[in-house]
């Protein structure tokens, strides 16, 4: 059992985790299969919740008993998904990404912080060609799809065309959420090296396909610069307007990012840490998130803001990114002669 005061605080915390359009009473009543009146009594601390109910609530809201009992320990509790190594792994990963963005977007105050090591996956979704290559690479080299053994990548045979609607929903949702990104010029290297590796290994059908992939990366760079210049987030080939959310772009030349993704949901924060290339584990531990946010604030203070301001620094940074791509395109062209 827990004390009445602690139980009341616990339910107050649960309320902050719900989207504004959801009722805590209805959620608890449905979860525990009790009446709304019984749910009210538990929320007000008039009736104690038992261990079975604690377990159901903890699993549903993905919180730990440490959080409930406020135990003082060095443990930090995370939850997340693992690769199941089946042919639905990629779709499940995309659906999980959509669900996390829906959670963030459902709150009145919402903000995303991204400490970039690799170009955020959302930006690969702007182009069907670039998205299809990343999906092919992940499926073949990371998720180990048996069906792709001996198969080369080709723009003309998009095996992931069925994911286009899901990708469109993800990028539209991401573009609705105010965002702060901390970049380093190494941020596009992983994608470029993946294209390089597949090209050098003969795993891309033609050099024209490789050239198109490089072109897609250039167009993403152009769009990122346009968003940084305007300080707004919006879709590819669109124009910023007053309704577009804020976009802050920092450059830190001395610290390599680690793909930390933090969501701010009203007065609650969630930190997502990257693992196994594609996957993330998440924690709502307050002490941990406060510490992570302090670290992000410190990095921002030691970084250069190039959105809305810093025209010279912004042009220099994005020109460095373009040079990485153009050098590869020129080398590919020379190899064809």
Residue, then its C-alpha position, 0 to 999 in steps of 0.5 A: x500500500x501507499x500513503x493517501x498523500x503519495x497516491x494523490x501526488x502519483x495520480x497528479x503526475x499521471x495527469x501530466x502524462x495524458x494529452x489534454x483531450x483525455x480524461x484521467x478518470x476515464x483512463x483509470x476507469x477503463x484500465x482498471x475496469x471500474x466505475x468512474x466513481x471508483x476511479x475518482x476515489x482512487x485519484x483523490x486518495x480515498x481508496x488505496x490502489x493495490x499491487x495489481x492495480x499499481x502493476x497495471x498502471x505502471x505498465x500502461x503509463x510506462x512508469x516505474x515503481x521507483x517513480x511511484x514510491x519515490x525511492x532514492x536510488x541510482x537506478x534510472x528506468x528506461x523502456x523501449x523496443x528491440x529488433x525482433x528480426x522479422x519482416x515487420x520490424x521496419x513498419x513497427x519502427x515507423x509506427x513507434x516513431x509516429x506514436x512518440x511524435x503524436x504523444x509530443x504533439x498532443x500537448x499544449x506546450x511541446x518542444x523537441x530537442x535533438x543532439x545530432x550525430x546523424x541527420x535526424x531520420x525525419x529528413x530522409x523522409x522528404x524524398x521517396x528516393x532517399x527514404x527508400x534507400x535508407x529503408x533498404x539499407x536498414x532492412x538489409x544491413x541492420x534488420x537483416x531481412x532474408x528477402x534482401x540477400x543478393x538484392x541490389x538497391x534500385x530507384x525503379x524497384x521501391x520495395x518500401x512504397x507501402x510505407x509512403x503514407x506513413x512517412x508522410x504522416x511522420x514528417x507532417x507531424x514532426x514539422x508541427x512541433x517546435x524544435x531545437x537541433x544542435x548540429x556538427x558538420x559531421x551530421x550528414x556523414x553517416x548517410x553519405x558513407x552508407x551511400x558510398x559503401x553501397x556504391x563501392x560494394x556494387x549494391x546500387x543498381x546504377x551510378x545514376x541512382x547513386x547520383x540521384x541519392x546525392x542530389x536528394x541529400x543536397x536538396x535536404x541541405x538546402x531545405x535545412x538552410x532555408x528553415x534555419x534562415x527563417x527560424x521556422x519549420x515547414x515542408x520541402x518546397x513550401x514557404x514559411x508562414x506565421x503558423x509554422x513552429x519555431x526552428x532553432x539551429x545550433x552548430x557546435x564544432x567541438x562536441x559530437x552529438x549522440x542522437x539524444x532526442x528530448x521531448x518537452x510535454x507541458x511540465x514533463x520531459x522524456x529523453x530518448x537515447x539511441x541504441x542498436x543504430x535504429x532504436x531508442x530507449x526512453x526515460x521519464x525519470x525527473x532527475x535524469x531528464x533535468x540533468x540531460x536538459x541542463x547538459x543540452x542548455x550548456x551545449x547551446x551556450x557553447x554553440x553558435x545559433x545560426x537560425x534567424x541570425x548569423x548569416x555568415x556562419x550559416x552560409x559557411x556551415x551549409x556550404x561545408x555540408x554541400x562540399x561533402x556531397x559535391x566532392x562525391x558527385x564529382x568523383x562519381x562523374x570522373x569514374x564514369x569517363 
